[in-house]
């Protein structure tokens, strides 16, 4: 019984890496709670009406409530991309860490972002990881974008 008590104490004391991504900062994907879902829906509504600042405020609230809310991270990345924010790259990386299969075009957008900022090796790494995942076919427009982003990165 004493060993069980010690084992339980040690297991509670040692921080667990379970529930964390490779970086140790992001949790695994989580189902959003009611408050997070409500904030996310408000963010979507604001985004539809081109109220980017309000959308960003609401999506950040959703992420604060549920840090592993995959769709919220992708929405945040899209808003930042539309704004031309340099924070897009890090945000999309987090979204892809949480849901690599959720939005295949996100890989192409991230590779394009890396290409545009001159991080060619990083952009190629993104596309390599995308290829390794073997995600389904992209729609025609995104497949064309992926093709010229890849060609641009390889040329650079």
N, C-alpha and C positions, 0 to 999 in steps of 0.2 A: 504494500500500500504506500510505503514511503517513496518507493521508486516512481510510482504513478504520480504522486504529488510533485516530486522533483521534475519529472518529465513535463507535466502540465505547466509548471512554473517556467521552465526553460522555454517551452514552445510559445508561451505568451510573451516572454521577454525578448526572444530573438525575432527581429523583424522578418517577416516572410516576404519572399520575392514573388510568391504567387499572387496573381491579380495585377502584376506590373508588366509592362512591355519590356523590350530589351533595354531601353534607355533607363528603366527604373523609375521614370517619372509619370508614365501614363498607365492608367488602369486598363484592364481588359474591357472589351465592349460590355455595356450594361444596358438593360432595358430602362428607359427613363421613367422616373416617378411622375406623378400627376402634375406637380409644379413645373418640372422640367419640360414636360410635354406642352403644357400651357404656354410657357415662355417661347418654346420652339414654334408653336403655331402662330403666336403673335409676331415672331420674327419673320416667318414665311409671309404673313399678311403684309407686314411693313415692306418686305422685299418686293412683293408683287406691285406695291404702289410706289416703288422707287424711293422709299424712305430708308436709305442705306444706314444712316446713323442710328435710327431707331431699331432697324433690323439687327445691327451689330450689338446694340445694347441688350436686346432681348435674347439673341443667340448666346451671348456671353453669360447671361443669367441662366439659361438652360444648361450650359456647360458647367457652371458653378454648382448647380443642383445635382447634376449627374455627369461627372467628368468622363465617363466612358460612353457617352451618348454619340454614337457614330454619325448619325445624320446631322446632328448639330455641328459637328466639326466640319463636315463637308459643306454645309451651308455657310459657315463662317469663312471657309476657304474661298467659296464662290464670291461672297461679298467683298472680301479683301482683294481678290483678283479683279473684280469689276472696278474697284477703287484704285488699282495699280499700286497697292501697298506692298512694300518689301516683306511684310509679315506673311504674305501668301505662302511662300515656300515652306516655312516652318509649320504653318497651320495645316497645309495639305499633307506634309509628312506625317503629322500626328493623325490626321484623318485616315491616311493609308495604313498607318501602323494598326489602328483600331479595326479597320474594315478593308483589307486589301482587295477583296472581291466585290465590294459594295458598289463602287463607281469606277469602272475600268478607265474611263476617259480621264480620271484624276491623274493617272500615271502619265498620260500624254501632256496634260496641262503642266504638271510639275517638271517634266523633261523640257518643255518649251520655256518655262520660267528659268530653268538653269541655263539653257542655251542663250536666252536673251540677256542674262546677266554675265555671260562669259564663262560660266562654270561648265565647260564642255565635258570634262571627265565625269563630273557628277551627273550631268544629264544623260550620258551614256550608261552610267550605273543604274539610273532610274529605269531606263528602257530595258536594260539587261534583266533587272528584277521583274519587270512587267512580263518579259518573254518567259522567264522561268516559272512564273505563276500560271502561264498558259490560260489566261482569261479568254473568254469567248470573243467572237469577232466584234469589232467596233462598228458603229454605223458608218456609212460611206463617207460622210464628211469628216468624221473623226479619224477614220482610217487614212484618209488623204493627209490630214494634218500630221498624224503620226509618221507617215512616210516622209514628208518634207522636213519635219523636226529631226528625225533620225539621220536623213541625208545631210542636213545642216550641221548636226553635231559631229558626224563622221568626217565631214570636210574640214571642219574647224580645228 
